[in-house]
């Protein structure tokens, strides 16, 4: 029997796969996130690895809800046998598990979103790096609270299901603190957005730190609530 956390996570996974424009891509994303080889998942399901490969590549018709449910259960059961580390990690990202004083919003994309499109929606300017990239989600974070309240291990919660995302730090003074915090943690986001400041207010260390970690940095003067509303209204 699944724990309440596993049940909530299973519903999240199955819903995303079923409703995705490309269910096979979403399926592959979850399998990779749980670090499960195709062969291991196929063996658990009693099918050949080519079946999993065909689903993920789109060569085989998208699985129905019943099959998706079996695949998700298999992923979670394999993880549980290995200690359940990934389920525990991803479970902290579920609604109700987040600190509202730190994380204002967190969202995952079933399909990649061009960073240029993301930047346009929040009226952001490029401070460093390229917009010729893709992201798979975003997190809107209170800059000061995240630094004061989160340990280095808890900081990883900001990355949701994937580090290939935009971290939107709000109420920043000059952008130095969040970039330093990212610098000393093992995970690096695809993009950092500094909210509430103009380009000429950004600390000169920001582009230097971004260059070292290969992070695209944007800035926007849009307020927090309009940012969340605008991003949530997009059909990505």
Number of C-alpha atoms within 10 A of each C-alpha: 5 12 8 9 16 20 14 14 22 21 14 13 19 24 15 19 27 19 12 17 13 18 26 23 19 22 26 19 18 18 19 12 13 19 12 16 11 18 16 15 20 19 12 15 17 9 12 15 16 13 15 21 17 14 19 22 17 14 11 14 12 18 16 11 14 9 13 19 19 14 23 22 19 18 22 22 17 17 18 15 9 10 11 15 13 16 19 15 15 19 21 18 19 15 11 9 10 17 14 11 11 20 20 18 20 21 17 18 18 20 18 16 16 14 20 16 12 21 18 10 13 22 14 20 17 16 20 19 16 15 17 9 15 19 22 22 25 29 23 22 23 21 21 16 12 20 17 9 13 15 10 14 9 12 16 18 18 27 23 22 24 19 19 20 27 27 24 29 26 24 17 18 16 20 27 17 17 21 22 15 13 20 15 10 12 9 15 21 20 23 26 26 26 29 28 19 18 16 15 9 12 18 14 12 15 19 21 13 16 22 14 9 16 17 20 23 27 24 26 22 17 15 13 22 10 11 20 16 11 13 16 13 10 9 6 16
